[in-house]
Amino acid sequence: MNVHRAQEILAADEKIEVSLNGLSVWIDSVDAAKSMVKVHVEENPSDARIVPAQELEEVH
C-alpha cells in the first residue's frame, strides 16, 4: 500500500480492512515524510508497531 492510501484509510468514516502479514490491523497514524505507519493488531490493541506503508495490504 502507498502512504497516500494509508492516509485515506485513516481518515475514512467507514471501516476498511487492512492486513499486515495476514494479521488484521488498525491504522493509528501515518508519517508521510518517512512513509511509515503506526498500526495495532485488531484483537490486541497493545500490540502496536511502526511499519513501512508498503508492508500493509488492503483487504477486498
NORBELNOR-V986716 format. One record per backbone hydrogen bond with DSSP energy under -0.5 kcal/mol. CO is the residue of the C=O (numbers start at 0). NH is the residue of the N-H. E is the energy in kcal/mol with one decimal. If there is no record, write none. Layout:
co:CO nh:NH e:E
co:CO nh:NH e:E
//
This chain:
co:1 nh:5 e:-1.8
co:2 nh:6 e:-2.0
co:3 nh:7 e:-2.0
co:4 nh:8 e:-2.5
co:5 nh:9 e:-2.3
co:6 nh:10 e:-1.9
co:7 nh:11 e:-0.9
co:8 nh:11 e:-0.6
co:14 nh:16 e:-0.5
co:16 nh:58 e:-2.5
co:17 nh:24 e:-2.6
co:18 nh:56 e:-2.5
co:19 nh:22 e:-2.0
co:22 nh:19 e:-2.4
co:23 nh:41 e:-2.6
co:24 nh:17 e:-0.6
co:25 nh:27 e:-0.6
co:25 nh:39 e:-1.9
co:28 nh:37 e:-2.4
co:29 nh:31 e:-0.8
co:30 nh:33 e:-0.7
co:30 nh:34 e:-1.1
co:30 nh:35 e:-1.8
co:34 nh:52 e:-2.5
co:35 nh:30 e:-3.3
co:36 nh:38 e:-0.6
co:36 nh:50 e:-2.8
co:37 nh:27 e:-3.3
co:37 nh:28 e:-1.5
co:38 nh:48 e:-2.8
co:39 nh:25 e:-2.6
co:40 nh:43 e:-1.4
co:43 nh:40 e:-0.6
co:43 nh:46 e:-2.6
co:45 nh:47 e:-1.5
co:46 nh:40 e:-1.7
co:48 nh:38 e:-2.8
co:48 nh:50 e:-0.5
co:50 nh:36 e:-3.1
co:51 nh:54 e:-2.0
co:52 nh:55 e:-1.8
co:54 nh:20 e:-0.6
co:56 nh:18 e:-3.0
co:57 nh:59 e:-0.5
//
